Amino acid sequence: MKNKHYSLGALCICLTTIVSCSTGHPESSVSHVDPYIGAGGHGHVFVGANVPHGAIQAGPQNIHKGWDWCSGYHYSDSVIIGFSHTHLSGTGCTDLGDVLIMPYTGEIRTARGEQNNIEGSASSYYSHDNEAVSPGYYSLLMDNGVKDEMTTTERVAIHRISYPGDQPSRLLVNLQEGNGDRAVETCLKQIDEYTVEGCRISEGWTRHHVYFTLKTDTPISGISLYDGDTPSEASETGGSNAKGVLSFGNAKSVKVKVALSSVSSANAAENMESEMPGWDFDAVRSDAERKWDDALSVIRVDSGSEKIKSIFYTSLYHAFIAPYLYSDVNGEFRGHDNRIIKGDWTNYSVFSLWDTYRALHPLYTIIGTDVLPDMINSMLSIYDQQSKLPIWPLIGGETNCMPGYSAVPVISDAILKGIGGFDVDRAYEYMKASTVYPKQNAVPYVLENGFIPTDKVREATSIAMEYAVGDWGVAQVAKKLGKEEDYREYLKRGKYYEYYFDKSINFVRPRLSDGSWLTPYDPFESIHGVGHFCEGNGWQYTFFVPQNPEGLIELMGGDEAFVAKLDEFFKAEGDMGEHASADISGLIGMYAHGNEPSHHIAYMYAYAGQQWKTAEVVRFILDNFYTDQPDGVIGNEDCGQMSSWYILSAMGFYQVSPSGGVYVFGSPILDKSVISLPEGRTFTITALNDPEHNKYIQSVTLNGMPYHKSYITYEDIMKGGTLEFTMGDAPNKDFGTDPENRPKTKNR
């Protein structure tokens, strides 16, 4: 899919499966989820068993073969090396894959084998024909004759393993193997005839600690310990390559429970005793499915297309996988500073913030007000651990991945929307401190010079543009809190994007240390990792001013010039060069839906009074870049961001300014959406006149009254009520044209 261009005039995908459903139908929401969507192509989604925001993700693991195996599993594969209990979902970097277990029969074997030769190894071939997956459940009958079913609670997984029974039944516990990381310390020992425990400390994207307790319902008849593939005579094994093979005689059925902790095996055992003291696999599975149904039922949708419902509910499923719970039942967790912390809040980790501040967290402010406060408390705790708010935290470590201080717009958005449950004054001080943190990438250049020179810092222009987004959020919070001096300072910083805008060519352009423009300059060129932009080019970053679209319109010379530039953007074709990022996928001209910096741009037409053009582009993306196939996500899913764009856009709106509370109308594709809100309120969105096939908004009512604005505020959504679109097959070019009806950025 990389660099493939699409034309807005192209035919949309034909929807052939038509099913009539009703929002009030008692069917389970999980029945519409297809976890394989995004498991192929470059989606990188997790496939396996978990519960919403669960700390444990039990699922299959392939041999790691590079970027498309970031989750540990790719739909194209046919070799299984075991089932691990931590996975990433939709990321562009690799890690985890901890506590790998592999059931097999026959002679004791520990080797992993290679993709083209697994003879003599513990690995097996498999087929999707013998695989089943649904929210909270995964099952695979491997070619070796062993079937492993698994389901989970928040911190504990249970496996129901069926052996053929004609040969000795084995279970390999492999602590050497992860998913693209390197084990630096492992330990494994038997506690009693039903229990083993151990640890895996690894370095990959970051350093993390995993401790576990493993219990079986069948006596362990023997355990063979290994250092890598070398037998060990010790009673326990350590080093960095610990493996153990548990034997169960000729048992035909063995249940295995695995509990995890970042603190200790004793805490893992406590997690197991608290969450899953018994062995009723079906009861645990049923409870996991109920948790998923409760989570997914926060939005009930109606559509004449089962395909659209499947894409929507699978997107919602993906949006509830991460962030992950990261604390034990007793409240303890291991911090970024390696201290054991006991929190009085529910602690989370795995925040893909550079991605998710754009849509996932604005979505949570509507449907996740119960979990968002503690996610922010977790970010504030990370500040206490590392003296800055998180950048991209991964279960106990900071990856420092991606530009910007992207926790800032998440927190500022929550403060501006009045979401409680955390200390606002503390949060405000931590936001400010993070924007001046001297060890933060290129911050000293901003403080000393007011810009970041591209000849001193790689990806300088992207970093500066991202910082401006965060600074704008700080300014808005300062205004709300009555801190006028801070407001003026951060509003100025929030407009630093102006310094990079070259009016002579109407492009954002990198600057050199002496303040001169980068010359020569090709806005098409993208050099991954070492260029002037992060995962993008000058075309894409020219429109990267989500915090102040009106200001960008002014820079470009007004509405007409801005719309002309946007039109050119969605048609432009040029060579991005051989070093362009693989993330730049799903192209419409230079728009790249497979990568986050473009995600707001389709909605910018509305700020210039041409909402109907927003509708055209948004509908094209909905129809063409999201499908119900394994390659149905056009780029990395990125811990819920790609999915959240679809969820919001399918209902009919999207928050452009990350710290704004203004949701701009696009092109609703669902007949009806009913959002459950706090205190029993609901917000119902209906789209009349066949929205699946009619993409243009003709008129709108809010609570039965004519509504002429091309946006809706967060406050109006959260009051509850009914928003009704009337759709048509031709644009109503008058809708949202008048300046008073266009989206407006706060505190400009």
C-alpha positions in Angstrom: 0.0 0.0 0.0 3.0 2.3 0.4 2.8 5.4 -1.9 -0.3 4.2 -3.7 -2.4 7.1 -4.8 -6.1 7.3 -5.0 -8.3 9.6 -6.9 -11.4 11.2 -5.3 -13.2 10.4 -8.6 -12.5 6.7 -8.2 -15.3 4.3 -7.7 -16.0 3.5 -4.1 -15.9 -0.1 -2.8 -19.1 -2.0 -3.5 -20.9 -3.1 -0.3 -22.4 -6.4 -1.1 -23.5 -7.7 2.2 -26.7 -6.0 3.3 -28.3 -6.8 6.6 -31.0 -4.9 8.4 -30.3 -4.3 12.1 -31.9 -2.2 14.8 -30.2 -0.3 17.6 -32.6 -1.8 20.0 -31.9 -5.4 18.9 -30.7 -7.6 21.8 -27.8 -8.9 19.8 -24.4 -8.6 21.4 -22.1 -5.9 20.1 -19.2 -8.3 20.1 -20.8 -10.4 17.3 -19.9 -7.6 14.9 -16.2 -7.6 15.8 -13.7 -9.2 13.5 -10.3 -9.1 15.2 -8.6 -10.1 11.9 -9.2 -6.7 10.5 -5.8 -5.0 10.6 -3.9 -8.2 11.2 -2.6 -8.2 7.6 -1.1 -5.4 5.6 0.5 -2.8 7.8 -2.2 -2.7 10.5 -0.1 -4.5 13.2 -3.1 -5.1 15.4 -3.1 -7.6 18.3 -4.9 -10.9 17.7 -5.7 -12.9 20.8 -7.6 -12.8 24.0 -7.8 -9.9 26.4 -10.4 -7.7 28.2 -10.8 -3.9 27.7 -7.5 -2.1 28.7 -6.3 -5.4 30.1 -2.7 -5.7 31.5 -2.4 -9.2 29.8 -2.8 -10.0 26.2 -2.7 -13.8 25.5 -2.2 -14.7 21.9 -0.2 -16.4 19.2 3.4 -15.4 18.4 5.2 -15.9 15.1 8.9 -15.7 14.5 9.7 -12.0 14.5 10.6 -11.0 10.9 10.5 -7.2 11.0 8.1 -4.3 10.9 4.9 -6.1 10.0 5.3 -8.4 13.1 5.2 -5.5 15.6 2.2 -7.2 17.4 4.0 -10.6 17.3 1.5 -11.9 14.7 0.8 -11.3 11.0 -2.0 -12.8 9.1 0.3 -13.9 6.3 2.3 -16.2 8.6 2.0 -20.0 9.1 4.5 -20.8 11.8 3.6 -20.6 15.5 6.3 -20.6 18.1 4.0 -20.3 21.1 1.6 -18.1 22.9 2.9 -15.1 24.8 1.1 -12.9 27.3 2.1 -9.3 26.4 1.6 -7.8 23.0 1.5 -4.4 21.3 -1.4 -3.4 19.1 -1.0 -1.4 16.0 2.4 0.2 16.8 5.2 1.0 14.4 7.9 -0.3 16.8 8.4 -3.7 18.3 8.7 -5.1 21.8 7.0 -7.4 24.5 6.1 -11.0 23.6 6.8 -12.0 27.2 6.3 -15.4 28.9 6.0 -17.5 25.8 4.5 -21.0 26.3 4.3 -23.7 23.6 2.4 -27.0 24.1 3.5 -30.0 22.1 3.9 -33.8 22.4 6.7 -36.3 22.1 10.4 -35.9 22.8 11.5 -32.9 24.8 12.5 -30.1 22.4 13.3 -26.4 23.1 14.6 -25.0 19.8 12.5 -22.4 18.0 13.5 -23.3 14.5 13.5 -21.0 11.5 10.8 -19.8 9.2 11.9 -22.2 6.4 12.8 -25.1 8.7 11.2 -26.0 12.0 12.2 -29.6 11.9 13.2 -30.8 15.4 11.9 -27.7 17.1 9.0 -27.1 19.5 7.3 -24.9 16.9 4.4 -25.9 14.6 2.7 -24.9 11.4 -0.9 -23.8 11.5 -3.8 -22.8 9.3 -6.4 -20.1 9.8 -9.0 -22.8 9.1 -8.2 -24.2 12.5 -8.1 -20.8 14.3 -10.9 -18.9 16.1 -10.8 -15.4 17.6 -13.4 -13.1 19.1 -13.3 -10.5 21.8 -11.9 -12.2 24.9 -11.2 -15.6 23.3 -8.6 -17.2 21.1 -8.2 -20.8 19.9 -5.8 -22.6 17.6 -5.6 -26.3 16.6 -2.0 -26.5 15.5 -0.6 -28.9 12.9 1.2 -30.7 15.8 -2.3 -31.9 16.9 -2.5 -29.8 20.1 -5.3 -27.3 20.6 -4.8 -24.3 22.8 -7.8 -22.1 23.9 -7.3 -19.0 25.9 -9.2 -16.2 27.7 -8.3 -13.7 30.3 -9.2 -11.4 33.2 -7.4 -8.1 33.6 -4.1 -9.6 34.8 -4.5 -13.4 34.4 -4.8 -15.7 31.4 -6.1 -19.2 31.4 -5.3 -21.8 28.7 -7.3 -24.9 28.0 -4.9 -27.2 26.2 -6.1 -30.4 24.5 -3.3 -32.9 23.7 -3.7 -35.9 21.3 -2.8 -38.1 24.3 -0.8 -40.8 22.4 2.6 -39.3 23.3 4.0 -37.4 26.3 2.3 -34.0 26.8 4.8 -31.1 27.1 4.7 -27.4 27.7 7.7 -25.3 26.9 8.1 -22.1 28.9 10.4 -19.9 26.8 11.8 -16.8 28.5 14.6 -16.3 26.0 12.3 -15.4 23.1 10.4 -12.1 23.0 9.2 -10.1 20.0 12.2 -8.3 18.6 13.7 -7.5 22.0 16.5 -9.0 24.0 16.2 -10.7 27.4 18.8 -9.4 29.8 17.7 -11.4 32.9 15.4 -14.4 33.2 14.6 -16.8 36.0 12.5 -19.9 36.3 11.9 -22.4 39.1 9.3 -24.9 40.2 7.5 -24.1 43.4 5.3 -27.2 43.8 3.9 -29.9 41.7 1.4 -27.5 40.2 3.3 -24.2 40.1 6.3 -22.5 38.5 7.3 -18.9 38.7 9.8 -16.7 37.0 10.8 -13.4 35.5 11.8 -11.8 32.2 13.6 -8.5 32.1 14.3 -7.3 28.6 15.5 -4.4 26.5 13.9 -3.5 23.3 12.0 -0.4 22.6 12.5 0.2 26.3 13.5 -1.8 29.3 10.7 -3.6 31.2 10.2 -6.1 34.0 7.7 -9.0 33.8 7.3 -11.4 36.8 4.9 -14.3 36.5 3.3 -17.2 38.3 2.1 -20.2 36.3 -0.2 -22.8 37.7 -1.6 -26.0 36.2 -4.6 -28.1 37.1 -2.7 -31.3 36.4 0.3 -32.4 38.4 3.7 -31.6 36.7 5.3 -35.0 36.4 8.6 -33.5 35.6 10.4 -30.3 34.7 13.5 -30.0 32.5 15.4 -26.7 32.8 17.6 -25.2 30.1 20.0 -22.3 29.5 18.9 -21.6 26.0 18.9 -25.0 24.4 21.5 -26.4 26.8 20.2 -28.7 29.6 20.8 -27.4 33.1 21.2 -29.6 36.2 20.4 -26.7 38.6 17.1 -26.6 40.5 16.3 -23.3 38.9 17.6 -21.5 35.9 18.6 -17.9 35.2 20.9 -15.9 33.0 19.2 -14.4 29.9 18.0 -17.5 28.2 15.9 -19.5 30.7 13.7 -22.2 29.3 11.8 -25.0 31.0 9.8 -27.9 29.7 6.9 -29.1 31.9 5.7 -32.7 31.4 2.3 -34.1 32.2 2.5 -37.7 31.3 0.0 -38.6 28.7 -2.6 -36.2 29.9 -5.2 -35.3 27.3 -6.3 -32.0 28.9 -4.4 -29.5 30.9 -5.4 -26.1 32.1 -2.7 -23.5 32.7 -3.1 -20.1 34.4 -0.5 -17.4 33.9 -0.6 -14.2 36.0 1.7 -11.2 35.4 3.2 -8.4 37.6 5.8 -5.7 37.1 6.8 -6.0 40.7 7.2 -9.7 41.7 6.1 -13.3 41.3 4.4 -13.0 44.7 2.3 -10.1 43.4 1.5 -12.1 40.3 0.3 -15.0 42.5 -1.9 -12.5 44.4 -3.3 -11.2 41.1 -4.2 -14.8 40.2 -5.8 -15.6 43.6 -7.8 -12.4 43.4 -9.0 -12.5 39.8 -9.1 -16.2 39.0 -9.0 -18.5 42.0 -10.8 -21.3 40.2 -10.5 -23.3 36.9 -13.8 -22.6 35.2 -12.5 -21.7 31.7 -16.0 -21.2 30.2 -17.0 -18.8 33.1 -13.9 -16.7 32.6 -14.6 -16.6 28.8 -18.2 -15.6 29.4 -17.1 -12.8 31.8 -14.5 -11.5 29.3 -17.1 -11.4 26.6 -19.5 -9.6 28.9 -16.8 -7.0 29.7 -16.3 -6.5 26.0 -20.0 -6.2 25.3 -20.4 -3.6 28.1 -17.5 -1.6 26.7 -18.7 -1.8 23.1 -22.3 -1.0 24.0 -21.3 2.6 24.9 -22.2 3.3 21.3 -25.1 1.5 19.7 -25.3 1.9 15.9 -27.7 1.2 13.1 -26.7 0.6 9.5 -28.2 -1.3 6.6 -24.7 -2.7 6.0 -23.3 -5.4 8.1 -19.9 -4.6 6.6 -20.1 -1.0 8.0 -21.2 -2.3 11.4 -18.3 -4.8 11.5 -15.8 -2.1 10.7 -17.3 0.2 13.2 -17.4 -2.2 16.1 -14.0 -3.6 15.3 -12.7 -0.1 15.4 -14.3 0.4 18.8 -12.8 -2.9 19.9 -9.4 -1.6 18.9 -9.9 1.7 20.7 -10.4 -0.2 24.0 -7.2 -2.4 23.8 -4.7 0.3 24.8 -3.8 2.0 27.0 -3.1 -1.0 29.2 -3.8 -1.4 32.9 -0.4 -1.3 34.6 -0.7 -2.1 38.3 -1.4 -5.1 40.5 -4.6 -5.8 42.5 -2.8 -4.3 45.5 -2.1 -1.1 43.6 1.6 -1.6 43.1 3.6 -1.1 39.9 7.2 -0.5 38.9 7.9 3.0 37.8 10.1 4.5 35.1 12.7 5.1 37.9 12.5 1.4 38.9 10.9 2.2 42.2 7.9 0.2 43.4 5.0 2.6 43.6 1.6 2.0 45.3 -1.0 4.2 43.7 -4.4 5.2 45.0 -5.6 5.4 41.4 -5.9 2.8 38.6 -2.5 3.0 36.8 -2.2 2.7 33.0 0.6 2.6 30.5 1.2 2.1 26.8 0.2 5.6 25.7 0.9 6.1 22.0 0.4 9.8 22.6 1.8 11.3 19.3 -1.0 9.3 17.6 -3.8 9.1 20.1 -4.0 12.8 21.2 -5.6 13.5 17.9 -8.7 11.3 18.1 -8.6 8.5 20.7 -8.4 10.8 23.7 -11.0 13.3 22.3 -13.2 10.2 21.8 -12.6 9.1 25.5 -13.7 12.6 26.7 -17.1 11.5 25.4 -17.3 7.7 25.9 -14.5 7.1 28.4 -15.0 9.7 31.2 -14.8 6.8 33.7 -11.2 5.8 32.7 -9.7 9.1 31.3 -9.1 10.7 34.8 -6.9 7.8 35.9 -5.1 7.8 32.6 -4.2 11.4 33.3 -3.3 10.5 36.9 -1.0 7.9 35.4 0.6 10.5 33.2 1.1 12.8 36.2 2.7 9.9 38.1 5.1 9.4 35.2 6.1 13.0 35.6 7.0 12.3 39.2 9.1 9.4 38.0 11.0 11.1 35.2 10.6 14.8 35.6 8.5 15.3 32.5 5.2 14.1 31.2 5.2 10.9 29.2 6.2 10.9 25.5 5.5 7.3 24.6 5.5 5.2 27.8 5.7 1.4 27.6 5.0 -0.6 30.8 7.6 0.9 33.1 9.9 2.7 30.6 9.9 5.8 28.4 10.6 5.2 24.8 10.9 8.9 24.0 9.5 8.0 20.6 8.0 10.7 18.3 8.3 14.5 18.4 6.3 16.8 20.7 5.1 16.6 24.3 1.9 14.9 23.3 0.5 14.3 26.8 0.0 18.1 27.1 -2.9 18.4 24.6 -4.5 15.3 26.2 -4.4 16.9 29.6 -5.3 20.4 28.5 -8.3 19.0 26.5 -9.6 17.2 29.7 -9.2 20.4 31.8 -11.0 22.6 29.3 -13.8 20.1 29.1 -14.2 20.0 32.9 -13.4 16.4 33.3 -12.6 15.9 37.0 -10.8 13.1 38.9 -7.3 14.6 38.9 -5.6 17.6 40.4 -5.9 20.4 37.8 -3.3 22.7 39.5 -0.8 19.9 39.6 -1.5 19.0 36.0 -1.1 22.6 34.9 2.3 22.9 36.6 3.4 19.6 35.1 2.3 20.7 31.6 4.3 23.9 31.9 7.4 22.2 33.3 7.4 19.7 30.5 7.4 22.5 27.9 10.6 23.9 29.3 12.3 20.7 30.3 15.9 21.2 29.2 16.5 17.5 28.3 13.4 17.3 26.1 14.4 17.1 22.5 15.2 20.6 21.1 13.4 22.5 23.8 16.4 24.7 24.6 16.4 26.0 21.0 12.8 27.0 21.4 13.5 28.8 24.7 16.6 30.5 23.4 15.9 31.3 19.8 12.1 30.8 19.3 12.7 28.2 16.6 14.4 24.9 16.0 17.1 24.9 13.3 17.0 22.0 10.9 20.8 22.0 10.5 21.1 21.3 14.3 18.2 18.9 15.0 16.8 16.1 12.8 13.1 16.4 12.1 13.3 19.9 13.6 10.3 21.4 11.8 8.0 18.6 12.8 9.2 18.9 16.4 8.5 22.6 16.4 5.1 22.2 14.9 4.1 19.6 17.5 5.4 21.8 20.3 3.2 24.6 19.1 0.1 22.3 19.3 1.0 21.5 23.0 1.8 25.2 23.8 -1.6 26.3 22.4 -3.3 23.9 24.8 -1.3 25.3 27.7 -2.4 28.8 26.7 -6.1 27.8 26.7 -5.8 26.2 30.2 -4.0 29.3 31.4 -6.9 31.4 30.1 -9.4 29.2 31.9 -7.4 29.4 35.2 -7.0 33.2 35.0 -3.2 33.1 34.4 -3.0 36.0 31.9 0.8 36.2 31.7 1.1 32.5 31.0 -1.7 32.8 28.5 0.1 35.5 26.5 3.4 33.7 26.5 2.0 30.3 25.5 -0.3 31.8 22.9 2.7 33.3 21.3 4.5 29.9 21.4 1.4 28.3 20.0 1.8 30.5 16.9 5.4 29.6 16.3 4.3 27.7 13.2 4.2 31.1 11.6 7.9 31.3 11.7 8.2 28.3 9.4 5.7 29.4 6.8 7.3 30.8 3.7 4.7 33.1 2.1 6.6 33.3 -1.1 5.8 29.7 -1.9 2.9 29.1 0.5 4.6 26.2 2.2 6.0 25.4 5.7 9.7 25.3 5.2 12.6 24.4 7.4 14.9 27.1 8.8 18.7 27.0 9.3 20.6 28.2 12.3 21.1 31.7 10.8 17.3 32.0 10.2 17.5 31.5 6.5 15.3 29.1 4.6 16.5 25.7 3.7 17.7 25.8 0.1 17.1 23.9 -2.1 13.8 22.7 -0.8 11.5 20.1 -2.2 8.1 19.8 -0.3 7.6 16.4 -1.7 10.8 14.9 -0.3 10.6 12.7 2.9 13.6 11.2 4.5 12.6 8.8 7.3 14.4 9.4 10.6 17.0 11.9 9.6 15.2 14.4 7.4 13.5 17.7 8.2 10.1 16.2 9.0 8.9 13.2 11.0 7.1 10.6 8.9 6.0 13.3 6.4 7.0 16.0 4.1 6.5 19.7 3.5 3.2 19.2 1.9 1.7 17.4 4.8 3.2 19.6 7.5 2.1 22.8 5.7 -1.4 22.0 6.9 -0.3 20.8 10.4 -1.9 23.6 12.3 -4.8 21.8 13.9 -4.8 24.2 16.9 -5.5 27.3 14.7 -6.8 26.6 11.2 -8.0 30.2 11.0 -4.5 31.5 11.5 -3.2 29.2 8.7 -6.0 30.5 6.4 -4.8 34.1 7.1 -1.2 33.2 6.4 -2.3 31.7 3.0 -4.1 34.8 2.0 -7.7 34.1 2.9 -10.4 31.5 2.2 -10.1 31.3 -1.6 -6.3 30.9 -1.5 -6.6 28.3 1.3 -9.2 26.2 -0.4 -7.1 26.3 -3.6 -4.1 25.1 -1.7 -6.1 22.3 -0.1 -7.5 21.3 -3.5 -3.9 21.1 -4.8 -2.9 19.1 -1.7 -5.5 16.4 -2.4 -4.3 16.2 -6.1 -0.6 16.7 -5.9 1.6 13.8 -7.0 5.4 13.8 -6.7 8.4 11.7 -5.8 8.8 11.5 -2.0 12.2 9.7 -2.6 13.5 6.3 -1.8 13.9 7.1 1.9 10.3 8.0 2.6 8.7 6.4 5.6 6.6 3.3 5.0 4.0 4.9 7.3 3.1 7.4 4.5 0.4 5.2 3.1 -3.2 5.7 2.0 -2.4 8.6 -0.3 -4.9 11.0 -1.8 -2.6 13.3 -3.6 -0.2 14.2 -0.7 -2.8 13.4 2.0 -1.6 10.3 3.8 -4.3 8.7 5.9 -2.0 5.9 7.0 -0.1 8.4 9.1 -1.4 10.7 11.8 -0.2 14.2 10.8 -2.7 14.2 8.0 -5.7 13.1 10.0 -7.3 16.5 10.6 -6.7 18.0 7.2 -9.9 16.7 5.4 -11.9 18.7 8.0 -10.1 22.0 7.3 -12.3 22.9 4.4 -15.1 23.6 6.8 -13.1 26.4 8.4 -13.1 28.2 5.0 -16.8 27.7 4.5 -16.8 24.7 2.2 -18.0 21.9 4.4 -19.2 19.9 1.3 -15.6 19.4 0.3 -14.8 18.0 3.7 -17.7 15.6 3.2 -16.2 14.4 -0.1 -12.8 13.6 1.2 -14.0 12.1 4.5 -16.5 9.8 2.7 -13.8 8.7 0.3 -11.5 7.8 3.3 -14.4 5.9 5.0 -15.2 4.0 1.9 -11.7 3.2 0.7 -9.2 3.1 3.5 -11.2 1.0 6.0 -12.5 -2.5 4.9 -13.6 -5.7 6.6 -10.5 -7.6 5.4 -7.2 -8.5 7.2 -5.5 -5.5 5.4 -8.5 -3.3 6.2 -6.5 -0.6 8.0 -4.5 1.5 5.6 -1.6 2.0 8.0 -0.4 1.2 11.6 -3.5 1.1 13.8 -1.4 2.9 16.4 -3.1 1.9 19.7 -6.6 3.1 18.6 -5.9 6.2 16.7 -6.8 4.9 13.2 -9.9 3.3 14.6 -11.0 6.4 16.5 -10.8 8.5 13.4 -13.2 6.0 11.8 -15.5 5.9 14.9 -15.9 9.7 15.1 -16.1 10.2 11.3 -18.6 7.4 10.8 -20.9 9.2 13.3 -20.4 12.5 11.5 -17.8 14.6 13.2 -14.2 15.0 14.3 -12.3 17.2 16.8 -9.7 19.1 14.7 -8.1 21.3 17.5 -6.8 18.8 20.1 -7.5 21.2 22.9 -10.7 22.7 21.7 -13.9 20.8 22.2 -15.2 21.7 18.7 -16.3 18.7 16.6 -16.4 19.5 12.9 -19.0 17.9 10.7 -17.9 15.5 8.0 -20.1 12.9 6.3 -22.0 10.5 8.6 -22.2 7.0 7.1 -24.3 5.4 9.9 -28.1 5.5 10.0 -28.1 6.0 13.7 -25.7 6.2 16.6 -26.7 6.3 20.2 -23.9 7.3 22.6 -24.3 6.5 26.3 -23.3 9.4 28.5 -22.8 9.9 32.3 -25.8 10.1 34.5 -28.0 8.1 32.1 -28.0 10.7 29.3 -27.7 9.7 25.7 -26.7 11.6 22.6 -28.4 10.3 19.4 -27.1 11.0 15.9 -29.4 10.1 13.0 -28.6 10.5 9.3 -31.7 10.5 7.1 -32.0 9.6 3.4 -29.6 6.6 3.0 -26.3 8.0 4.4 -24.4 5.0 3.1 -24.9 6.2 -0.4 -25.5 9.9 0.0 -22.5 11.7 1.4 -23.5 15.4 1.4 -25.1 17.1 4.4 -28.2 19.0 3.2 -29.4 20.3 6.6 -29.1 19.7 10.3 -31.3 19.9 13.4 -30.3 19.8 17.0 -33.0 18.7 19.4 -35.6 19.3 16.7 -34.5 22.9 16.0 -32.8 24.0 12.7 -29.0 24.0 13.2 -26.9 25.9 10.7 -23.4 25.5 12.1 -21.0 23.0 10.5 -19.7 21.9 13.9 -21.0 20.9 17.3 -19.4 21.7 20.7 -18.5 19.2 23.3 -20.8 20.8 25.7 -23.8 20.3 23.5 -22.9 16.6 23.0 -22.5 15.9 26.7 -25.9 17.6 27.5 -27.5 14.7 25.6 -30.1 15.1 22.9 -30.6 14.4 19.2 -28.5 15.6 16.3 -30.2 14.9 12.9 -28.5 15.1 9.5 -30.4 15.0 6.3 -28.2 13.7 3.5 -28.2 14.0 -0.3 -26.3 13.0 -3.4 -25.4 16.5 -4.3 -23.7 19.2 -2.2 -25.6 21.9 -0.4 -22.9 24.5 -1.0 -24.6 27.0 1.3 -24.4 24.8 4.4 -21.8 26.1 6.8 -20.7 28.9 4.4 -21.5 32.0 6.5 -18.6 32.9 8.8 -20.8 32.7 11.9 -21.6 29.1 11.1 -18.0 27.9 10.6 -15.9 26.1 13.2 -14.1 28.5 15.6 -10.9 27.9 17.5 -11.1 29.1 21.1 -8.7 31.7 22.5 -7.2 32.8 19.3 
